[in-house]
Amino acid sequence: MTSSSSLPKDSSPQKLITLEDKVIASIGLAIADSCLTNGAAKVYSIDIGEVSEDFQSLSKRFPEKLHAIRADITKEESVTAAIDQIVAESGAIHGMVCNAGRTKHKPALDFTTEEIEQLWNVNLFGSFYCARAAAKAFIKLGVKGSIVFTASMASYRPNKRVPSAPYGASKAGVRNMTHTLAMEWAQHNIRVNSVSPGLVNTAMTYWVPQQV
């Protein structure tokens, strides 16, 4: 075994990944920030709403690298149009981060049909539409693309304090979809992965600490 004293001076852990020259489509400003910090050439932030002050601030940090595209990810034709626009403007697309999500926590018997459909339309169907639109573009362009889904710890186990059977089911679907699409699209040199974070402090989850 090599002793620590014999290691080269530059053996410290690598903190950044290399996204140089990569064009990334993402859902969520934090994801865009991470991609740009790691050297992405361009990041297109896909959202159904208008750009925020935080978007403008990030755009100033990375001039001409951050772009906004309005699209409804629950409609596949809208997502496809967004991807087509990215390719038309940048000449390529190399990555898609499927990070859109809704959350609602309450007992299963209290959910309305509309609430369940809202969760599944964004979390599950929207994720699938984004991934498929990106994969079609990768294949057409001959790009070794990468797709990353955001699943959740709730896809593995329930949270007793903040239960949500529909949310957990949607994220379990995302996790299973990751495995299946990775198997299907490997022949096209497309990598498909997912991450399963716990609770993240966002505008949608500010109230959770009050439940503990």
Secondary structure as the mmCIF struct_conf table of DSSP 4:
data_model
#
loop_
_struct_conf.conf_type_id
_struct_conf.id
_struct_conf.beg_label_comp_id
_struct_conf.beg_label_asym_id
_struct_conf.beg_label_seq_id
_struct_conf.end_label_comp_id
_struct_conf.end_label_asym_id
_struct_conf.end_label_seq_id
HELX_RH_3T_P HELX_RH_3T_P1 SER A 4 SER A 6
BEND BEND1 LEU A 7 LEU A 7
TURN_TY1_P TURN_TY1_P1 LYS A 9 ASP A 10
BEND BEND2 SER A 12 SER A 12
HELX_LH_PP_P HELX_LH_PP_P1 PRO A 13 GLN A 14
STRN STRN1 GLU A 20 GLU A 20
TURN_TY1_P TURN_TY1_P2 ASP A 21 ASP A 21
STRN STRN2 VAL A 23 SER A 26
BEND BEND3 ILE A 27 GLY A 28
HELX_RH_AL_P HELX_RH_AL_P1 LEU A 29 THR A 37
TURN_TY1_P TURN_TY1_P3 ASN A 38 GLY A 39
STRN STRN3 ALA A 40 ALA A 40
BEND BEND4 ALA A 41 ALA A 41
STRN STRN4 LYS A 42 ASP A 47
BEND BEND5 ILE A 48 GLY A 49
HELX_RH_AL_P HELX_RH_AL_P2 GLU A 53 ARG A 61
BEND BEND6 PHE A 62 PHE A 62
TURN_TY1_P TURN_TY1_P4 PRO A 63 LYS A 65
STRN STRN5 LEU A 66 ARG A 70
TURN_TY1_P TURN_TY1_P5 ILE A 73 THR A 74
BEND BEND7 LYS A 75 LYS A 75
HELX_RH_AL_P HELX_RH_AL_P3 GLU A 76 SER A 90
BEND BEND8 GLY A 91 GLY A 91
STRN STRN6 GLY A 95 CYS A 98
BEND BEND9 LYS A 106 LYS A 106
HELX_RH_3T_P HELX_RH_3T_P2 ALA A 108 ASP A 110
HELX_RH_AL_P HELX_RH_AL_P4 THR A 113 TRP A 120
HELX_RH_PI_P HELX_RH_PI_P1 ASN A 121 GLY A 126
HELX_RH_AL_P HELX_RH_AL_P5 SER A 127 LEU A 141
TURN_TY1_P TURN_TY1_P6 GLY A 142 GLY A 142
STRN STRN7 SER A 146 THR A 150
HELX_RH_3T_P HELX_RH_3T_P3 MET A 153 SER A 155
TURN_TY1_P TURN_TY1_P7 TYR A 156 TYR A 156
BEND BEND10 ARG A 157 ARG A 157
BEND BEND11 LYS A 160 VAL A 162
HELX_RH_AL_P HELX_RH_AL_P6 ALA A 165 TRP A 185
HELX_RH_3T_P HELX_RH_3T_P4 ALA A 186 HIS A 188
TURN_TY1_P TURN_TY1_P8 ASN A 189 ASN A 189
STRN STRN8 ARG A 191 VAL A 195
BEND BEND12 THR A 202 THR A 202
TURN_TY1_P TURN_TY1_P9 ALA A 203 TRP A 207
HELX_RH_3T_P HELX_RH_3T_P5 VAL A 208 GLN A 211
#
